[in-house]
Amino acid sequence: MEEFSDQQITLKATQDNYERFMAFITSQLLRGETPASDRTPILIACEELIVNVMQFAYGGDDGILSVAVEHTPHGVSITLVDNGIPFNLVERVDADVSVPLHERQSGGLGIFIVKNLMDEVKYEYRDNRNIVRITKRVSGSPRALSPEGS
């Protein structure tokens, strides 16, 4: 299943599609004139979330991931939707980065990074779907894009 629109992409949540997801997000950030200083943390957060869906959401089975990008007068929001195993990253206990690396429990560092790079992280489980929305306030004034791209 592949679906594309000006502001959303839906593909199989497989490693083969990783570059397509990231290229889509990058093109949307450029299209919305998101400053480079804000693009980097957004792309890092998206990479972490997309890879987590690919590795964990479907327990080894194939699944679908949709990614939508929305520009507002104050920032950028990225929404990721999958119908994999329910996982509320917002309620996940943050990794304890004060503990030496060799003493830390595995897992959770990527989610900690996402929470610290983004200004807002929301999770909702609705209609058997994980819905994660991350928002970054951007410096300057990016262009708010209408569905028609004007």
Backbone as JSON Lines, residues from 0, in Angstrom:
{"i":0,"aa":"M","n":[0.85,-1.18,0.0],"ca":[0.0,0.0,0.0],"c":[0.88,1.24,0.0]}
{"i":1,"aa":"E","n":[0.71,2.07,-0.99],"ca":[1.42,3.33,-1.06],"c":[0.41,4.43,-1.36]}
{"i":2,"aa":"E","n":[0.46,5.47,-0.55],"ca":[-0.39,6.63,-0.78],"c":[0.44,7.88,-0.57]}
{"i":3,"aa":"F","n":[0.23,8.84,-1.43],"ca":[0.95,10.1,-1.33],"c":[-0.03,11.25,-1.5]}
{"i":4,"aa":"S","n":[0.22,12.33,-0.81],"ca":[-0.48,13.58,-1.06],"c":[0.55,14.68,-0.84]}
{"i":5,"aa":"D","n":[0.11,15.9,-0.96],"ca":[1.05,17.0,-0.73],"c":[1.59,17.01,0.69]}
{"i":6,"aa":"Q","n":[0.81,16.55,1.65],"ca":[1.21,16.68,3.04],"c":[1.28,15.36,3.8]}
{"i":7,"aa":"Q","n":[1.09,14.21,3.12],"ca":[1.09,12.93,3.81],"c":[1.62,11.83,2.91]}
{"i":8,"aa":"I","n":[2.29,10.87,3.53],"ca":[2.77,9.69,2.83],"c":[2.39,8.46,3.66]}
{"i":9,"aa":"T","n":[1.95,7.41,2.99],"ca":[1.61,6.16,3.65],"c":[2.3,5.04,2.9]}
{"i":10,"aa":"L","n":[3.13,4.3,3.62],"ca":[3.91,3.2,3.03],"c":[3.97,2.05,4.02]}
{"i":11,"aa":"K","n":[4.44,0.9,3.53],"ca":[4.75,-0.2,4.44],"c":[5.84,0.27,5.39]}
{"i":12,"aa":"A","n":[5.7,-0.12,6.65],"ca":[6.66,0.28,7.68],"c":[7.85,-0.67,7.66]}
{"i":13,"aa":"T","n":[8.61,-0.62,6.56],"ca":[9.77,-1.49,6.4],"c":[11.02,-0.64,6.2]}
{"i":14,"aa":"Q","n":[12.15,-1.23,6.52],"ca":[13.43,-0.53,6.37],"c":[13.64,-0.06,4.94]}
{"i":15,"aa":"D","n":[13.1,-0.79,3.97],"ca":[13.23,-0.4,2.56],"c":[12.62,0.97,2.29]}
{"i":16,"aa":"N","n":[11.65,1.37,3.09],"ca":[10.97,2.66,2.88],"c":[11.49,3.78,3.77]}
{"i":17,"aa":"Y","n":[12.47,3.49,4.59],"ca":[13.01,4.51,5.5],"c":[13.41,5.78,4.76]}
{"i":18,"aa":"E","n":[14.2,5.64,3.72],"ca":[14.68,6.82,2.97],"c":[13.53,7.59,2.35]}
{"i":19,"aa":"R","n":[12.5,6.9,1.9],"ca":[11.34,7.58,1.3],"c":[10.61,8.43,2.34]}
{"i":20,"aa":"F","n":[10.45,7.87,3.55],"ca":[9.81,8.65,4.62],"c":[10.64,9.9,4.93]}
{"i":21,"aa":"M","n":[11.94,9.72,5.1],"ca":[12.79,10.85,5.48],"c":[12.88,11.88,4.35]}
{"i":22,"aa":"A","n":[12.93,11.43,3.11],"ca":[12.97,12.37,1.98],"c":[11.67,13.17,1.91]}
{"i":23,"aa":"F","n":[10.55,12.52,2.18],"ca":[9.25,13.21,2.19],"c":[9.24,14.3,3.26]}
{"i":24,"aa":"I","n":[9.65,13.95,4.47],"ca":[9.64,14.92,5.57],"c":[10.58,16.08,5.25]}
{"i":25,"aa":"T","n":[11.77,15.76,4.76],"ca":[12.73,16.8,4.4],"c":[12.15,17.74,3.35]}
{"i":26,"aa":"S","n":[11.52,17.17,2.33],"ca":[10.96,18.02,1.27],"c":[9.85,18.9,1.81]}
{"i":27,"aa":"Q","n":[9.05,18.39,2.74],"ca":[7.99,19.2,3.33],"c":[8.55,20.33,4.18]}
{"i":28,"aa":"L","n":[9.63,20.05,4.91],"ca":[10.25,21.09,5.73],"c":[10.85,22.17,4.85]}
{"i":29,"aa":"L","n":[11.47,21.77,3.75],"ca":[12.04,22.75,2.82],"c":[10.93,23.55,2.15]}
{"i":30,"aa":"R","n":[9.88,22.87,1.76],"ca":[8.74,23.54,1.11],"c":[8.11,24.59,2.02]}
{"i":31,"aa":"G","n":[8.08,24.3,3.31],"ca":[7.52,25.24,4.28],"c":[8.53,26.26,4.76]}
{"i":32,"aa":"E","n":[9.72,26.23,4.17],"ca":[10.78,27.18,4.52],"c":[11.16,27.11,5.99]}
{"i":33,"aa":"T","n":[11.18,25.89,6.55],"ca":[11.61,25.68,7.92],"c":[13.11,25.95,8.0]}
{"i":34,"aa":"P","n":[13.55,26.81,8.9],"ca":[14.98,27.12,9.0],"c":[15.81,25.87,9.27]}
{"i":35,"aa":"A","n":[17.02,25.84,8.73],"ca":[17.92,24.68,8.89],"c":[18.14,24.34,10.36]}
{"i":36,"aa":"S","n":[18.24,25.35,11.2],"ca":[18.48,25.11,12.63],"c":[17.32,24.36,13.29]}
{"i":37,"aa":"D","n":[16.14,24.44,12.73],"ca":[14.98,23.73,13.25],"c":[14.75,22.4,12.52]}
{"i":38,"aa":"R","n":[15.19,22.3,11.27],"ca":[15.02,21.06,10.51],"c":[15.76,19.91,11.16]}
{"i":39,"aa":"T","n":[16.98,20.16,11.61],"ca":[17.81,19.08,12.15],"c":[17.15,18.37,13.33]}
{"i":40,"aa":"P","n":[16.71,19.08,14.38],"ca":[16.07,18.35,15.49],"c":[14.77,17.65,15.07]}
{"i":41,"aa":"I","n":[14.04,18.24,14.15],"ca":[12.81,17.6,13.67],"c":[13.15,16.29,12.97]}
{"i":42,"aa":"L","n":[14.14,16.32,12.12],"ca":[14.53,15.11,11.38],"c":[15.09,14.03,12.3]}
{"i":43,"aa":"I","n":[15.83,14.42,13.32],"ca":[16.34,13.44,14.29],"c":[15.18,12.77,15.01]}
{"i":44,"aa":"A","n":[14.21,13.58,15.46],"ca":[13.05,13.02,16.16],"c":[12.25,12.1,15.25]}
{"i":45,"aa":"C","n":[12.04,12.52,14.01],"ca":[11.29,11.69,13.06],"c":[12.01,10.38,12.78]}
{"i":46,"aa":"E","n":[13.32,10.46,12.61],"ca":[14.09,9.24,12.37],"c":[13.89,8.25,13.51]}
{"i":47,"aa":"E","n":[13.99,8.72,14.72],"ca":[13.82,7.84,15.89],"c":[12.44,7.21,15.91]}
{"i":48,"aa":"L","n":[11.41,8.0,15.68],"ca":[10.05,7.48,15.73],"c":[9.77,6.5,14.59]}
{"i":49,"aa":"I","n":[10.23,6.82,13.4],"ca":[10.01,5.94,12.24],"c":[10.73,4.61,12.43]}
{"i":50,"aa":"V","n":[11.97,4.66,12.87],"ca":[12.73,3.42,13.09],"c":[12.07,2.58,14.18]}
{"i":51,"aa":"N","n":[11.57,3.23,15.24],"ca":[10.89,2.48,16.29],"c":[9.65,1.76,15.75]}
{"i":52,"aa":"V","n":[8.87,2.42,14.92],"ca":[7.7,1.76,14.33],"c":[8.15,0.57,13.49]}
{"i":53,"aa":"M","n":[9.16,0.78,12.66],"ca":[9.65,-0.29,11.79],"c":[10.15,-1.49,12.59]}
{"i":54,"aa":"Q","n":[10.82,-1.25,13.69],"ca":[11.43,-2.33,14.46],"c":[10.48,-2.99,15.46]}
{"i":55,"aa":"F","n":[9.56,-2.22,16.03],"ca":[8.82,-2.75,17.17],"c":[7.3,-2.8,17.03]}
{"i":56,"aa":"A","n":[6.7,-1.95,16.22],"ca":[5.24,-1.8,16.22],"c":[4.5,-3.05,15.76]}
{"i":57,"aa":"Y","n":[5.09,-3.79,14.85],"ca":[4.36,-4.89,14.24],"c":[4.9,-6.27,14.62]}
{"i":58,"aa":"G","n":[5.8,-6.34,15.58],"ca":[6.29,-7.62,16.06],"c":[6.85,-8.51,14.97]}
{"i":59,"aa":"G","n":[7.51,-7.93,13.99],"ca":[8.09,-8.71,12.91],"c":[7.2,-8.87,11.69]}
{"i":60,"aa":"D","n":[5.93,-8.53,11.81],"ca":[5.02,-8.6,10.66],"c":[5.07,-7.29,9.89]}
{"i":61,"aa":"D","n":[4.54,-7.33,8.67],"ca":[4.44,-6.1,7.88],"c":[3.3,-5.24,8.4]}
{"i":62,"aa":"G","n":[3.49,-3.96,8.35],"ca":[2.46,-3.01,8.75],"c":[2.6,-1.74,7.94]}
{"i":63,"aa":"I","n":[1.73,-0.81,8.23],"ca":[1.66,0.45,7.49],"c":[2.01,1.6,8.43]}
{"i":64,"aa":"L","n":[2.66,2.61,7.88],"ca":[2.94,3.84,8.61],"c":[2.54,5.02,7.74]}
{"i":65,"aa":"S","n":[1.8,5.94,8.33],"ca":[1.45,7.19,7.65],"c":[2.16,8.33,8.38]}
{"i":66,"aa":"V","n":[2.71,9.24,7.59],"ca":[3.39,10.41,8.14],"c":[2.81,11.65,7.47]}
{"i":67,"aa":"A","n":[2.35,12.59,8.28],"ca":[1.8,13.84,7.76],"c":[2.58,15.0,8.34]}
{"i":68,"aa":"V","n":[2.78,16.02,7.53],"ca":[3.5,17.22,7.95],"c":[2.56,18.41,7.83]}
{"i":69,"aa":"E","n":[2.49,19.18,8.9],"ca":[1.62,20.37,8.9],"c":[2.43,21.59,9.33]}
{"i":70,"aa":"H","n":[2.37,22.62,8.52],"ca":[3.02,23.89,8.85],"c":[1.96,24.83,9.42]}
{"i":71,"aa":"T","n":[2.33,25.52,10.48],"ca":[1.46,26.51,11.08],"c":[2.24,27.82,11.14]}
{"i":72,"aa":"P","n":[1.59,28.9,11.48],"ca":[2.34,30.17,11.58],"c":[3.45,30.13,12.63]}
{"i":73,"aa":"H","n":[3.38,29.19,13.59],"ca":[4.35,29.17,14.68],"c":[5.27,27.97,14.67]}
{"i":74,"aa":"G","n":[5.04,27.02,13.79],"ca":[5.88,25.84,13.84],"c":[5.5,24.77,12.85]}
{"i":75,"aa":"V","n":[5.99,23.57,13.15],"ca":[5.76,22.4,12.31],"c":[5.3,21.26,13.21]}
{"i":76,"aa":"S","n":[4.27,20.54,12.76],"ca":[3.82,19.34,13.45],"c":[3.93,18.17,12.5]}
{"i":77,"aa":"I","n":[4.41,17.07,13.03],"ca":[4.52,15.83,12.28],"c":[3.65,14.81,13.01]}
{"i":78,"aa":"T","n":[2.76,14.15,12.27],"ca":[1.9,13.12,12.85],"c":[2.24,11.79,12.22]}
{"i":79,"aa":"L","n":[2.5,10.8,13.07],"ca":[2.81,9.44,12.63],"c":[1.68,8.54,13.12]}
{"i":80,"aa":"V","n":[1.15,7.73,12.22],"ca":[0.03,6.85,12.56],"c":[0.37,5.44,12.11]}
{"i":81,"aa":"D","n":[0.23,4.49,13.03],"ca":[0.4,3.08,12.69],"c":[-0.66,2.28,13.43]}
{"i":82,"aa":"N","n":[-0.91,1.08,12.99],"ca":[-1.89,0.23,13.68],"c":[-1.19,-0.97,14.31]}
{"i":83,"aa":"G","n":[0.01,-0.72,14.81],"ca":[0.79,-1.75,15.48],"c":[0.42,-1.88,16.95]}
{"i":84,"aa":"I","n":[1.31,-2.49,17.69],"ca":[1.14,-2.71,19.12],"c":[1.01,-1.35,19.82]}
{"i":85,"aa":"P","n":[-0.01,-1.17,20.67],"ca":[-0.15,0.11,21.38],"c":[1.11,0.42,22.19]}
{"i":86,"aa":"F","n":[1.61,1.65,22.05],"ca":[2.8,2.07,22.78],"c":[2.73,3.57,23.03]}
{"i":87,"aa":"N","n":[2.51,3.94,24.28],"ca":[2.41,5.35,24.65],"c":[3.78,5.87,25.06]}
{"i":88,"aa":"L","n":[4.48,6.48,24.12],"ca":[5.81,6.99,24.42],"c":[5.79,8.15,25.4]}
{"i":89,"aa":"V","n":[4.68,8.85,25.51],"ca":[4.59,9.99,26.42],"c":[4.66,9.51,27.86]}
{"i":90,"aa":"E","n":[4.06,8.37,28.16],"ca":[4.05,7.85,29.53],"c":[5.3,7.03,29.85]}
{"i":91,"aa":"R","n":[6.11,6.76,28.86],"ca":[7.34,6.0,29.06],"c":[8.27,6.78,29.99]}
{"i":92,"aa":"V","n":[8.83,6.1,30.98],"ca":[9.77,6.74,31.9],"c":[11.03,7.09,31.11]}
{"i":93,"aa":"D","n":[11.49,8.32,31.27],"ca":[12.68,8.78,30.56],"c":[13.91,7.99,30.98]}
{"i":94,"aa":"A","n":[14.8,7.78,30.02],"ca":[16.08,7.15,30.31],"c":[16.84,8.03,31.3]}
{"i":95,"aa":"D","n":[17.53,7.41,32.22],"ca":[18.32,8.16,33.21],"c":[19.7,8.4,32.62]}
{"i":96,"aa":"V","n":[19.87,9.57,32.03],"ca":[21.13,9.88,31.37],"c":[22.23,10.28,32.36]}
{"i":97,"aa":"S","n":[21.89,10.36,33.65],"ca":[22.91,10.67,34.66],"c":[23.7,9.41,35.04]}
{"i":98,"aa":"V","n":[23.17,8.24,34.7],"ca":[23.84,6.98,35.0],"c":[24.88,6.72,33.91]}
{"i":99,"aa":"P","n":[26.07,6.24,34.28],"ca":[27.07,5.92,33.25],"c":[26.51,4.95,32.21]}
{"i":100,"aa":"L","n":[26.94,5.12,30.98],"ca":[26.42,4.35,29.85],"c":[26.43,2.85,30.11]}
{"i":101,"aa":"H","n":[27.5,2.33,30.65],"ca":[27.61,0.88,30.87],"c":[26.67,0.37,31.96]}
{"i":102,"aa":"E","n":[26.08,1.27,32.75],"ca":[25.17,0.86,33.82],"c":[23.7,1.08,33.44]}
{"i":103,"aa":"R","n":[23.42,1.7,32.3],"ca":[22.05,1.99,31.91],"c":[21.33,0.76,31.41]}
{"i":104,"aa":"Q","n":[20.02,0.75,31.62],"ca":[19.18,-0.27,31.01],"c":[19.03,0.08,29.54]}
{"i":105,"aa":"S","n":[18.92,-0.93,28.7],"ca":[18.77,-0.65,27.27],"c":[17.37,-0.14,26.99]}
{"i":106,"aa":"G","n":[17.27,0.65,25.93],"ca":[15.98,1.18,25.51],"c":[15.64,2.5,26.16]}
{"i":107,"aa":"G","n":[14.83,3.27,25.45],"ca":[14.3,4.5,25.99],"c":[15.09,5.76,25.69]}
{"i":108,"aa":"L","n":[16.35,5.62,25.26],"ca":[17.15,6.82,25.01],"c":[16.62,7.6,23.82]}
{"i":109,"aa":"G","n":[16.19,6.92,22.77],"ca":[15.65,7.61,21.6],"c":[14.4,8.4,21.92]}
{"i":110,"aa":"I","n":[13.52,7.83,22.72],"ca":[12.3,8.53,23.11],"c":[12.64,9.74,23.98]}
{"i":111,"aa":"F","n":[13.62,9.58,24.86],"ca":[14.11,10.69,25.67],"c":[14.59,11.82,24.76]}
{"i":112,"aa":"I","n":[15.32,11.47,23.71],"ca":[15.83,12.47,22.77],"c":[14.66,13.17,22.07]}
{"i":113,"aa":"V","n":[13.67,12.4,21.62],"ca":[12.51,12.99,20.95],"c":[11.83,13.99,21.87]}
{"i":114,"aa":"K","n":[11.59,13.6,23.11],"ca":[10.91,14.47,24.06],"c":[11.69,15.76,24.32]}
{"i":115,"aa":"N","n":[13.02,15.67,24.26],"ca":[13.84,16.84,24.55],"c":[14.1,17.71,23.33]}
{"i":116,"aa":"L","n":[13.95,17.18,22.14],"ca":[14.14,17.97,20.93],"c":[12.87,18.71,20.51]}
{"i":117,"aa":"M","n":[11.73,18.14,20.82],"ca":[10.46,18.71,20.4],"c":[9.86,19.57,21.51]}
{"i":118,"aa":"D","n":[9.06,20.52,21.11],"ca":[8.37,21.37,22.08],"c":[7.12,20.7,22.63]}
{"i":119,"aa":"E","n":[6.58,19.77,21.85],"ca":[5.37,19.07,22.29],"c":[5.36,17.67,21.68]}
{"i":120,"aa":"V","n":[5.03,16.69,22.51],"ca":[4.88,15.31,22.06],"c":[3.55,14.81,22.61]}
{"i":121,"aa":"K","n":[2.67,14.39,21.71],"ca":[1.36,13.89,22.12],"c":[1.18,12.47,21.59]}
{"i":122,"aa":"Y","n":[0.46,11.67,22.36],"ca":[0.14,10.31,21.96],"c":[-1.33,10.07,22.19]}
{"i":123,"aa":"E","n":[-1.92,9.35,21.26],"ca":[-3.32,8.94,21.39],"c":[-3.45,7.56,20.76]}
{"i":124,"aa":"Y","n":[-4.22,6.68,21.4],"ca":[-4.55,5.39,20.8],"c":[-6.04,5.42,20.5]}
{"i":125,"aa":"R","n":[-6.35,5.43,19.2],"ca":[-7.74,5.56,18.78],"c":[-7.98,4.69,17.56]}
{"i":126,"aa":"D","n":[-9.1,3.99,17.55],"ca":[-9.48,3.13,16.43],"c":[-8.37,2.13,16.08]}
{"i":127,"aa":"N","n":[-7.79,1.53,17.12],"ca":[-6.72,0.55,16.96],"c":[-5.48,1.13,16.28]}
{"i":128,"aa":"R","n":[-5.24,2.41,16.5],"ca":[-4.07,3.06,15.88],"c":[-3.3,3.89,16.91]}
{"i":129,"aa":"N","n":[-1.97,3.8,16.81],"ca":[-1.09,4.7,17.56],"c":[-1.0,5.99,16.77]}
{"i":130,"aa":"I","n":[-1.25,7.11,17.43],"ca":[-1.16,8.41,16.78],"c":[-0.2,9.26,17.61]}
{"i":131,"aa":"V","n":[0.95,9.56,17.03],"ca":[1.97,10.36,17.69],"c":[2.08,11.67,16.93]}
{"i":132,"aa":"R","n":[2.0,12.77,17.65],"ca":[2.13,14.1,17.03],"c":[3.23,14.85,17.76]}
{"i":133,"aa":"I","n":[4.25,15.22,17.0],"ca":[5.34,16.0,17.56],"c":[5.3,17.4,16.95]}
{"i":134,"aa":"T","n":[5.58,18.39,17.77],"ca":[5.52,19.77,17.3],"c":[6.78,20.49,17.72]}
{"i":135,"aa":"K","n":[7.29,21.29,16.79],"ca":[8.47,22.12,17.04],"c":[8.12,23.56,16.68]}
{"i":136,"aa":"R","n":[8.27,24.45,17.64],"ca":[8.17,25.88,17.32],"c":[9.44,26.23,16.55]}
{"i":137,"aa":"V","n":[9.29,27.01,15.52],"ca":[10.44,27.31,14.69],"c":[10.84,28.77,14.83]}
{"i":138,"aa":"S","n":[12.11,29.01,14.64],"ca":[12.61,30.39,14.65],"c":[12.19,31.04,13.33]}
{"i":139,"aa":"G","n":[12.0,32.31,13.36],"ca":[11.53,32.98,12.16],"c":[10.05,32.73,11.96]}
{"i":140,"aa":"S","n":[9.58,32.92,10.77],"ca":[8.17,32.73,10.45],"c":[8.03,31.86,9.23]}
{"i":141,"aa":"P","n":[7.94,30.53,9.43],"ca":[7.75,29.67,8.27],"c":[6.39,29.94,7.65]}
{"i":142,"aa":"R","n":[6.28,29.59,6.42],"ca":[5.04,29.78,5.69],"c":[4.04,28.7,6.12]}
{"i":143,"aa":"A","n":[2.85,29.09,6.5],"ca":[1.8,28.13,6.76],"c":[1.25,27.71,5.4]}
{"i":144,"aa":"L","n":[1.25,26.4,5.14],"ca":[0.81,25.92,3.85],"c":[-0.61,25.41,3.9]}
{"i":145,"aa":"S","n":[-1.38,25.77,2.93],"ca":[-2.74,25.25,2.81],"c":[-2.67,23.88,2.18]}
{"i":146,"aa":"P","n":[-3.75,23.1,2.23],"ca":[-3.75,21.79,1.58],"c":[-3.39,21.87,0.1]}
{"i":147,"aa":"E","n":[-3.66,22.98,-0.53],"ca":[-3.35,23.13,-1.95],"c":[-1.9,23.53,-2.16]}
{"i":148,"aa":"G","n":[-1.17,23.82,-1.07],"ca":[0.23,24.19,-1.16],"c":[0.48,25.65,-1.47]}
{"i":149,"aa":"S","n":[-0.52,26.49,-1.31],"ca":[-0.34,27.92,-1.59],"c":[0.24,28.66,-0.42]}
